[in-house]
Amino acid sequence: MEKPATNLASALMKKRISTLLLCFMAFGFQAFAQDLPFSNSKQYTIGGIDVSGTVSYNEQTVIAYTGLSVGEEIMIPGEKISEILKKLWDLGLFSDINFYATKIEDGKIWLELEIQEVPTLVDVRVEGLKRKSKREELVEENELKAGSKVTENLITTTKNYIENKYKEDGYLNTDVTIRTIPVTDSVATNKVEMIVNVDRNERVKIKDINIEGNEIFSDAKVQRQMKTKETSFFRFWKRSKFIPEDYQADKKAIIKKYKEKGYRDARIVSDTLVKLNDKRIALNITLEEGDKYYFGDISFLGNTVYSDEQLHNVLRIKKGDVYNATLFQKRIADETRPDAADITNLYKNNGYLFSNINVVETDVYNDTIDFEIRIHEGKIAYFDHIYVKGNDKTNDHVIFRNIRTKPGQKYNKAAVIRSVRELGQLGFFDPAQLTPEFQNVNPNTGTLDMEYNVVEKGASQIQLQGGYGGGGFVGTLGLSFNNFSLKGIFDKEAWKPIPMGDGQTLSLRAQASSFYQT
C-alpha cells in the first residue's frame, strides 16, 4: 500500500519522480528532464529503502536485487536508477515497477520501490475444442504448468503458437483469445487461472490455382506435381485445403519436374495468395521455364582406384542425354537409398570411407553443359572395434553372429546396412531404432570403431483360445518365448521371470476339455 505523503508538495514530488524515472527508463532522460523536478542531476545519500506492492519475496531479497544500500550516494536522476529498473524488468518476475521518493531532507533521500509481481498460474482451461486429447496437447506443447509465471510473453507466444498450429492445417482464420481470472480464495495470493479460447472457424479451401508463364508443361501437368489441389466437381469428396507447409513443398516439386526434363534454369518468378472471402482463396503462380539443356562431356579427375570406363558404367549418362539434375545427383550419391548403386557407394563399399566427390560445371555453350567429377579417394579405412549398446536381455554373442562387420576388416557400407537389416529381422529389437554410429574415426590412421545401438522389445507371446462343441468346453493356453536361454534354467539369477538372451525359442501349449487334457 502506498505510504501517505507528508504534504501536498511531497505528494507532487513523489508522483513526479516516479514519472521521471519511468520515462528515463523507457525513452532516455534528456527528453524529459527540462520540464520536471531534478532536471539537473543531484547527488543524494540514501536514507532508507522500503518495498511495497504485491510481493511474495522477502523485502530484503528485493532490495538485494536492486544492489542499493542505505548510506550509499546516488545521482537522481541518473544512470544508476535506470540500470536498476532494467535489471528488475529483465528478471521477468514483475509486471509493474515504480520508484518513489517519499522524503528528502538534509541531502538524504528515502526511496520506495513499488512492484507488482507477475501472477502465478494455478490452472488452465482450453475452450472451443471438443476432443480432450487436443486440449491436453495444447497445454503440454505450450508448457502451461501450474506454478508458471503468467507473463505477457507467455500469453503472446501461446496465442501465436496455437494460431500458427491450426493455420498449418488449413484453418487460416483461427482466432485465439487468452484471458486470466484471479483466484480469490484465502489461500491463493496473486494467482490466476488461464482461459484459452480457440475458434478455428472453417477450414479455408482453394477455389482456383492459376498458372502463368508455362508453355512446355500444361496447367494440368504443373498441378499434378502439387499436393495442394483446387476445388472441382470431380474432387467434391476430397478437401481442397490450403496447408502452407505443403504449398512450399509443392513449389519445389514443380521446379524439380522442370529440371528433370532439362530445364535447369526454371524458376517461380512470383506466387500470390489471394483471399476471395473467409472460406475461399486463390493461388497465382508465375513461372519462367528457361531453355532446355543437354549433357555434354563428363570427365573424371583424381580417380586411381577405378578407371573412367568403370565410373561411366555406374553413372550411365551419355553425352547428348537430356540434362536431368535429379538423376545426375542420384547417380553420384543417392540420399534416398543407402544401398543405391551410385559412385559414392562404389567407393564406400570398397573401404574408401573418407572419399569425397564433387561435381563442377566446366562449360556451358548453346544448350549443352560440360561437367567434371572431381574425386578425392583418401585412405582405405578399417574397422578397429565393434561395439553393441542397449542390449539388456539379449546376450552379445547372439548379436555378433548377425553382424557382418568385423575388427580388422576393410570398411564396407553395404556390410553395415546388411548388419542392421539382419538385427532387425531377429525380432528382439525395434527395427526403427537400430542405429549404427561411427566412433573414434581417424582419417590419419584410417581406422574407426562401429557402435550398433539397439532397443529391445518384448519377445514373448501368450495365446488363449476357448470354445464349446461336442457337448463340452474346449480351451487352449499357449506360451511362446522367442529369446529363451536354455543354459540359464539352472541359474537362479537368470529367472527374471524366465531365462532370456540366447535367441532360442521355447513354446508351451496346454489343452483341456470336459473329457480330456493334453
N, C-alpha and C positions, 0 to 999 in steps of 0.2 A: 504494500500500500504506500502511496506517495506521502512523504512527510510534509507537514504544513510549513509554508514559508513564514518567516517572522514578520514581514511587512510586504506591502504592495511592490516595493522596489525589488526586494529579494525574489518575490514571486516572478516578476517580469524577467529578472536576471536569470532565474532557473530555467525558464522556458526558452529564453534566447540562447543560452549557452548550449542547450540540447539541440536546438535548431542549427546553430552554427557548427557544432561538431559533426552532426549527421551530414550536413551539406558539405563540410570539408571532406568527409569520408567518400561521399559519392561523386562530387564534382571538382574538388580542389578548393583550397582556402581562398585563393586570390579573388575569385569571382564574388565572394560574399562578405569578405572581411570589412570592406569600407562602409557598409551600411549597418553593421551590428556591433554590440559592445565587444571589447577586447579586439578591435580591429588591428591594433598593434600588439603583437605577442608580448606577454609579460611573464616574468618568472614568479612562480609561487612555490611555497612549501606545502606539501600535502599534510593537512591536519587530521584527516580521518577519511575512511572509505566505508561506505555502507552498501549492502546489496539488497535490492527489493525486487518484487515481481513474482512470477510463478517459477519457483526454483526448488528442485529436489536435492540439489547438491549442497554440501556444507558451504556456508558463507566464505570461510577461509580458503576453501578449494577454488571457488570462483575468483576470489581476489588473487590467488596464486596464479591462475590462468592469465590475469592481466599483466603480471610482472610488476605491478605498482606496490609501493610500501609507504607507510606513514613516515613522514620525515624526509621523504625524497623530494628533490626540487624538480619542477616540471614547468615547461613553457606552455601557456594556454593563450590562444590556440597554438598548436604545434604538431609536429610530425609524430610525436610520441603517442598522442591520443588516437591519431589516425591509424597508426600501426596496431594499437591495441584493438580497436574496433575491427580492423581487417582480420586480425588473429582470431578474435572471438567468432566472427562470421564463418571463417574457414573451418572451425571445429564442426560446423553442421549441427550443433546441438540447440541453437536458439533461433526463434522466429522473429524476435524483435529485440533490439538493444538500444538503450538510451543512456547517455551520461548527463548528469545534472550537477551543477554547483549549488549546494544548499546553503553555503555560508562562506564569506570572505572576510577575513579580519587580520589586521597587522601582518600582511604579506603571506598569510596562510589561507588555504582553500580546502573546504570539506566537499568531497565528491560522493555522489550517489550513483551507483550502477543499477539501472533498472533493466531487467531482462525477462523475456518470455520464452520459456523452454519450448522446444518442438514437442508436440504431443506424441505419446507412445501408442502404438497400435495394439488393440485388445482383440478385435475380431474383424473378419472380412466377410461381406455378403455380396455375392455376384447375382445380379438380376438380369433378366432378358434372355437367358439361355435355358432351354428345357432340360438338357441332359446334365446330370450331376457330374459325370466324368469330365465334361467340358468346363464346368465351373471350377472344379478342383484343379484341372490342368492349368487354367489361367492363374490361379492363386500360387501354384507351385512354380510356374515358369517365371513369375514376377517376384518370387521370394517374399510374398506378403505374409510374413510370420508374426505371430504375437510377440510383442516386445520391440519390434522395429520402430524406428523413428519416422514419423509421417512428415517428411519434408516436402517442399514444393517440387523438388527434383524427383522424388519418388512418385508423386502424383502425376507429373508430366510424363516421365518415362513409361509409367504403367499405361497411361492413356495412349501414348504413341505406339507402344508395343502391340496392344490389343487391336488398334485400328489397322496397323500395318499387317498384322497376322491375318485378319479377315480380308483385307484388300488383296493379299496374295492368293486368296481362294475365290476371287471374283466379286467380293462384296465391297465395291469401291465407295459406296455411300455409308459405310459403317460409321456410327456415331457412338462415342463412349463418353459418359459423364461420370465423374467421381466426386463424391461429397463425403464429408466426415461429420459424425454426430458425437458430441461429447458424452462420455459416460458419467452419469451424475450420481452413482451410488456413493455411499460413505467411504468405501474402501479405495476406489479408484480416484486418483488425482492427476489431472491433465492427461487423461487417457481418452482415446476416441475409437469409435467403430467406423470402418470404411465401407461405404456402399458403392459398388461398381455396377453401373447400369450399361449394358451392351445392347445396342439396337443395330442389328446388322442391315436392316432394310432388305430389299430384294436384291438378288444377285444380278449384276449388270450383264447383259447379253450383247453380242456383236451383231449388229444389223448388216453391216457391209464391210468387206475388205477390198479396198481399191488399189490395184497395182498399176503403176505408171512407169514408162521408160523401158519396158520389156518387149523385145522383138524376137529374140531367139526362143524363149520359152513363153508359152501361153499363160494367161492368168491362172487357168486351172492347174497347170503343171507347177507353177510357182506356189500356189496354195496347197498343193499336195505335200510340199515339204514342211508344212506347218501343222502343229498340233492345234493351234488356235483356228477355229472354224467360224464362219458366219452362219447366221440363222437362215435356213432354207426349208422349203416344203418337204424335201426328201430327207431332211435330218430333224424332223419335228420331235423324234423320240430321244434325241440327244441334246444336251445342254451346250449352247454356244457361249460358254462363259469366258470372260477375259481374266487370265492369270498373268500378271506382269512377268513372273519368272519364266513361264512357258513362252511368252512372246519374245523375250530376249533370246531364248534358245532357238526359236523359230527363225529369227533374222540370221543367226549364224548358220542354220541349216540351209537357208536359201543360198547364201554365198558359197557354202561348201558344195552345193549341187552345181553351181556355175563353174567352180574351179575344177570339179571332176570332169567337166566337159571341155576343158581347155581355156576357159575364160578367167585367167588368173587375176585380171585387174578389176573384176566385177566388185561392185560395192553398192551399199544402200546410201543414196545421197541424202534422203530425209525420210522420216516416218513420223506421222502425226496421229494422235488420238483425238477424235472429235466427239464431244458429248452431245448427243442428239436430244436426250432427255434423261430423267433419273433412272430409266431402265434400259436404255439403248445407247450404244456408241458405234462409231465407225473408225476403221483404221485405214490410213492412207500411206502407202509405201511407194517411194520413188526410187527406181533402180538405175544404175549406169552399168551396162553389161561389158563394155570394152571389146577388144578384139580376141579372136580365138588363136591360141598358140599351140606349137608342136615341139616335141623333144628334138634337140639337135644332138651334138656329140656328147657322150657321157664318158669321162675318163676317170681313172683311179690314181691316187697319189699316196705313197707311203706303205703300200701293201707288199709284204715279203712272204707271208705265210701262204696266201692264196694268190693265184695268178689272176690277171684281168679277165681271162675267159671264165674261170670258175666263179668270179664275182658277178659277171654279166649273166651267168646261168641262174644265179639266185635272184638277181634284180629283175630279169625277164621284161625289160623295157628296151625298145629299139629306137634308133633314130627314125624320125618321121611319125612316131606314135603321137596321138593327141595328148597334149600336156594334161596330166592329172596329178595335182599336188597331193591329194589324199592317198592315192595308190603309191606314189613315189615315196612318201613318208613311211607307209606300211612296209614297203619292200626294204627300206633301210632299217627301221625299228618299229614294229607293230605293238603299240602300247595296249591295244585291246586284247591281245593274245600273248601270254607269257611264253608259250611254246611255239610261236609262229616260225615259219621257215624264212627268216629275214637275214640280212647280212650281219646285224648286231649279234643275233643268236648263233650264227655260224662261228663267230669268234669266241663267244662266251661258252659255247658247248665244247670248246677245244682248249680251255684253260685260260683264255685271254680276258680275265675279269676286268683288267684295267684298260682295255681297249676303248677308244673314243673315235666316233665317226661324225664328221661334219660335211654338209653339202653346201657348195658355193656356186652361185650363178657366175659363170665366167664371161658370157657374151649373150646379148640379145640383139638379133638382127631380123628385120622384117617381122615374120610371125614365128621365129624359131629361137629356142633358148638352149645354150650350151651349159653343161654342168661339169663340175669337178668334185669327186667324192674323196675327201681327204681323210686318211685313216692313220690313227696313232695306235699301234698294236700294243705297246707296253710289254711288261714281263709276263711270263706264264705264272699263274697263281696256283698254290697247292693248299689243300686243307691241312691245318695243323692239329686242331682239336675239334671234336664233335660233342656237343652237349645236348641234353634233354632237360626241359624245365616244365614244371607244372603237373607231373605225374605223381599223385599222392597214393594211388592204389596200384596202378599198373607197374610191374617191375621193368627196370631198364632194359633187360635182355629181350623182352617181348617187343619193345620199341625198336631197339637197334637192329634186330633181324629184318625189320621192314625199311630201314634207312639205307639208301643207295649211295651215300657219300661216306667215305672212309678217310681216317687220318693218313696223310702222305699221298693221297690221291689227287690227281690234277683236277682243278675246279671245273665243274660241269653244271651249267644251269639246268639242263634237262634232267639231270640226276636229282637235283634239289626238288624240282617240280614233281618228279615221279615219287620221291620220298613222301612229300606232303600228301599226294593223292592216295598212296597206299596206307599211310597212317589214318587217313580219314575213312578208308574202307574197312578198317578193323572193327569199327562200331563202338570203340571205347571212348572216343574223343569227339568233340564238337568240330566238324569239318570247317565251319565258318570261322573258327577261332584258331585254326592251326596256322602259325606264322613262323617262318624261318627268318632268323636275324643274323646279319654279319657281326662278328665281334673281332676286335684286335686286328683289323685289316692293316697290313703293312706293305705298301707298294714297293718299298726299297728291298725288302727280303722276299717279296712275292708270296706271303703267307696270310692266312686268315683262319679264324675259328668260326664254326657254324653252330648256332643255337636254335633248336627246334622247340618252340613254345606250344604246349598242349593244354587243353582244358577238358578234364574228364567229364563224362556224363554217365547217367545210370545205364547199367548193362544187364539188369535183371528183369524178368518178366513173370507176371502171375496170370494164370488162366483159370477162370471159373466158368463152368457150364452146368446147366441143370435142365431137366425135362421130365415129362410124365408120359409113360406109354407102357403098353403090355400089362396094364393093371398095377403098375408100380412106379416109383420115383427113381430116376437115374441122375446121378451127379458126378461131376469130374472136377478135380483140382490139379492144376499143373504149375510147376515152378521151373524156370529156366535161368541159369546163371551163365552169362557169356564170357566172363573174365575170371573164371574159377581157378583156384590153385590147389591141386591135389596134394602136393607135398606139404601144404600148410595145415592139413587136417589134424596132424599130431602136434601142432604148435598152438598152445593156448592163446598166445598174444595175437595170433592171426585171425581169430574168430571175432570179426567186427562188422556185421554179425556172423559172416562166414568167411573162410579164407579166399582172398581175391588176389589178382595181379599177374597170373601166369598165362592168361589168354586161353585157358581151357574152357570147355563147355560142359556143364552138368545140368541134366534135365531130370526132373522127378514128376511122376504122374500117378495119381490115385483116382480110382473109380469105384463107386459104390451104388447099389440099388437096394430095393426091398428084398432081393433074392440072393445077391452075391456081392463080394468085394474083391478088388484087384489092386 
